[in-house]
Amino acid sequence: MFWANPVAWSIYGLMASQLGELENMVEIPGEVSLDVKAFLKEKLGYQHDFLGFVALAHIGFVLLFTFVFGYSIKYLNFQKR
């Protein structure tokens, strides 16, 4: 159900697009220092190469919500007397 949430896709896209190519080092206490790109991939599972699918997911959510809205407006009329 996590991936059915548009907010999860938005956070994934923001993190991967803004931080996914950084080469700055991240110091983790008790572990080996990693660059930001490796940290995102190993610890959080975010990959910069996955951004195309994130964009498709956003387009899919827009189309789904547009269809549901249009269907609801057409067939669910609560003002009938």
KAURHU-V684919 format. One record per residue. N is the residue number from 0. RES is the residue in one letter. NEAR is the number of other C-alpha atoms within 8 Angstrom. D_LAST is the distance of its C-alpha to the last C-alpha in Angstrom with 2 decimals. Layout:
# KAURHU-V684919
[[N & RES & NEAR & D_LAST] [N & RES & NEAR & D_LAST]]
This chain:
# KAURHU-V684919
[[0 & M & 4 & 39.22] [1 & F & 5 & 41.24] [2 & W & 7 & 41.21] [3 & A & 6 & 37.43] [4 & N & 8 & 37.14] [5 & P & 9 & 37.14] [6 & V & 6 & 39.03] [7 & A & 10 & 41.85] [8 & W & 12 & 42.26] [9 & S & 10 & 42.32] [10 & I & 8 & 44.98] [11 & Y & 10 & 46.97] [12 & G & 11 & 46.89] [13 & L & 9 & 47.91] [14 & M & 10 & 50.74] [15 & A & 14 & 52.07] [16 & S & 10 & 51.94] [17 & Q & 7 & 53.35] [18 & L & 10 & 55.88] [19 & G & 13 & 56.43] [20 & E & 10 & 59.53] [21 & L & 8 & 61.33] [22 & E & 7 & 64.87] [23 & N & 6 & 65.39] [24 & M & 8 & 66.73] [25 & V & 9 & 64.81] [26 & E & 8 & 67.04] [27 & I & 8 & 65.73] [28 & P & 4 & 67.83] [29 & G & 4 & 69.57] [30 & E & 6 & 68.71] [31 & V & 6 & 69.93] [32 & S & 8 & 68.67] [33 & L & 10 & 66.22] [34 & D & 11 & 64.92] [35 & V & 14 & 61.25] [36 & K & 11 & 60.44] [37 & A & 8 & 62.07] [38 & F & 11 & 60.53] [39 & L & 13 & 56.99] [40 & K & 10 & 57.75] [41 & E & 8 & 59.64] [42 & K & 6 & 57.98] [43 & L & 7 & 54.34] [44 & G & 7 & 54.04] [45 & Y & 12 & 52.97] [46 & Q & 10 & 54.48] [47 & H & 9 & 54.57] [48 & D & 5 & 54.60] [49 & F & 8 & 51.10] [50 & L & 11 & 49.42] [51 & G & 7 & 48.42] [52 & F & 7 & 46.31] [53 & V & 12 & 44.78] [54 & A & 9 & 43.74] [55 & L & 8 & 42.28] [56 & A & 9 & 40.32] [57 & H & 11 & 38.86] [58 & I & 8 & 37.91] [59 & G & 8 & 36.36] [60 & F & 9 & 34.26] [61 & V & 8 & 33.07] [62 & L & 8 & 32.12] [63 & L & 8 & 30.41] [64 & F & 8 & 28.30] [65 & T & 8 & 27.50] [66 & F & 8 & 26.39] [67 & V & 8 & 24.25] [68 & F & 8 & 22.61] [69 & G & 8 & 22.03] [70 & Y & 9 & 20.67] [71 & S & 8 & 18.28] [72 & I & 8 & 16.99] [73 & K & 7 & 16.60] [74 & Y & 6 & 15.15] [75 & L & 7 & 13.45] [76 & N & 7 & 10.25] [77 & F & 4 & 8.60] [78 & Q & 4 & 6.37] [79 & K & 4 & 3.79] [80 & R & 2 & 0.00]]
